[in-house]
Amino acid sequence: MTAPRYAQRSSLLLLLLLIVGAVPASAQTSLGRPSAKFPEDFGSIQTVRELRDGRLLVADPLGKELYVVDVAAGKRTVVGRQGQGPQEYLQPDAVWPLPGDSTLLVDLGNGRVVVLGPDLSFGPTMPLALSLPGPGTTLLLALPQGVDGQGRIYTRALGGGLGGALPDSAEVLRVDRRTRAADTVASIKLPDRTQTRSGGPDNQNVQISNVPLSPEDAWGVAADGWVAVARAGDYHLEWVRPDGSVVRGRPVPYDAVRIGAAEKEEWVAEQGRTGGGIAIGISVENGVTSMTFGRGGPGARQGVDQYTWPERKPAFAGARIPVDGSGRAWVRRHVRAGASAEYDVFDRAGNRIATVTLEPGKRVVGFGASSVYVVAFDEFDLNYLERYPLPALP
């Protein structure tokens, strides 16, 4: 009789179903409708900082203003003024929470960070370009991509390439603002880049540009000093603890989106909406190195033919990873043009626990005690701030 052989195949099929069912699935949820929309526009928003009374500090680098914003009341007030003095700024770009209810303001125009007190008074400053001790001249760019609960700045090393070979990786550095000492936290993969040089030996210009949508690692910082790093190779998330030990999560499967004309146009449009990247100028005159910083505006967009494009998008955007108050990392996924925005949320074991969807094109810029702050855009690329309830996540 052949019945036993049939029974064996059925048992094997049942075993395979049990194994597949044992793989944990992440929850899919939507942010839904905003609880508040601020009626006035901003030129660009990179980060927001929620104060104890629920109001927000918002730096607008394109509008060149720093605001305290009451989202619910629909009102905002300018803080400080433009200039180069001790109570002034030229291009406020981002705000980060500091201990004692203080705030760190990034002033690109003056090339410095400024500490704001709880009453929003302007205090000590530190240059963005620091000279590190030791033989020769070593410059550190202390441009924050995160600040922990002790007020330490996390930044990416320049990574060389100023006329030489372009490296494929760079270090994430942790900077103590008091001692101005830096230590290495992690190493990250950089995007593909192109380099052009012009000028003579004594007046050489070097321009380095990222290849759009090429794979790169993304990273962000939690208040307790844990650093989240999303790895582009097999798309998994790592947490680097303050003691240097690493927690690695499971790889996340994904289908790479093919880059067509719509994806290229969408990427170019997003550069205008987000204010573009930060331009860094480095000059050496009589042995003295100086740096300038600035974030460009929408301006005239370049055509898609001006860029070199890969065939497919990587799994996620190589941007800052926002970390919420519960220490969960939100990684912005790459999706097809016009699709709903998606954020994969990872727990402290490095595993994806949820995927949160937003309306197409919207972007998470920060969190409050119980809120998610999102930027929406209009047809003129102006930024509008929205507040959503923080969803209940596993």
ABEGO torsion letter per residue (X at the ends): XAAAAAAAAAAAAAAAAAAAAABBBBBBBBAEBBABBBABBBABBABBBBBAAGBBBBBBAAAGBBBBBBAAAGBBBBBEBBEABAABBABBABBBBBBGGBBBBBBAAAGBBBBBBAAGBBBBBBBABBBBBEBEBBBBBBBBABBBAAGBBBBBBAGEGBGBBBBABBBBBBBBAAAGBBBBABBBBBBBBBBBBBEBAABBBBBBBBBBGBBBBBBBBBAAGBBBBBBAAAGBBBBBBAAGBBBBBBBBBBBBBBBBAAAAAAAAAAAAAAGEBBBBBBBBBGGBBBBBBBBBBAEBBBBAAABBBBABBBABBBBBBBBBAAGBBBBBBBBBBGBBBBBBBBBAAGBBABBBBBBBGBBBAEBBAABBBBBBBBAAGBBBBBBBBBBBBX
